[in-house]
Amino acid sequence: MKILYIGVYHDDTGVGNAAIENILAMDKVGLDISCRPLKLNDAIPNLDNRILELEQKSISNPDVIIQHVLPNHMVCENRSYNIGYVAVETWGWSGLWVDKLNQMDAVWVPSEICKRQCKESGVLVPIHVVPHPINTNKFMQNYEKLDIPNLDGKYIFYTIGEYNTRKNIDDIIRAFYMEFNENDQVGLFIKTHIPGTNATDSGEFLKNRCSEILNTLNLTHSIDDSEIVINTERWSNKNIYSLHQLGNCFITASRGEGWCLPASDALGFGKPLICTQSTS
């Protein structure tokens, strides 16, 4: 059986990373898989060499086409068995998305929440939950320790995610200010970025945002701004894994997740989670 996997794995996003893990997992168990990217941004990711090799394989006459893209980018190929792979965070979508998914032979989703979203939105073809594969080798290694002087010796809450309304990082900042004061040996590390904004401007915006949030709370206690550390630089996977090893508790206030990769990684590194019910 010949498989063609189409995804946004050149975009250096959570969805792209999930596609990479799926491709490598299928290749690892011996499936005849080739892959092709759908490029939606100008990121230049550092791709696994095996992915680059699989891109060179022929894509003629595949038996199965897995399209790991937003539904509006899916195309039904009548000569193949078409699988639409979706990980979405919204409810009640209709129109083009539903029409496109109902053209597929089957739909794969990473979680039961996504399956409910598809059914309640009107997807009629078979829907299968296929959890994201995870390469557990990364949990068995020791990474270079991050140097964060402001948080040295403290209990570190940490979060990883893009700064947007859905990820709801503002509420994490708000909760931290309300819960702790200058006598508590705790810190908050926020690994984030603002799409389309450079690291310096993102950092300045978020620093000001912390001050704005603090000023709205009218707290009777005080807390040093240095207890919150924000990093907006582009990091390698090794640095992300170092953060998982350094941090004590992963936290997310996301309003919706098809599958939260940082949360599943945190579990793999043995960290407790504080998360919303919408985190798969």
ABEGO torsion letter per residue (X at the ends): XBBBBBBAAAAGBAAAAAAAAAAAAAAAAGBBBBBBBBBABABBBBBBAAAAAAAABBABGBABBBBBBBAAABBBBAABBBBBBBBBABBGBBEAAAAAAAABABBBBABAAAAAAAAAAGBABBBBBBBBBBBAAAAABBBBBBBBAAABGBBBBBBBEBBBAAAGAAAAAAAAAAABBAABBBBBBBBBBBBGBBAAAAAAAAAAAAAAAAAAAGBABBBBAAABBBBABBBBAAAAAAAAAABABBBBABABBABBAAAAAAAAAGBBBBBBAABX
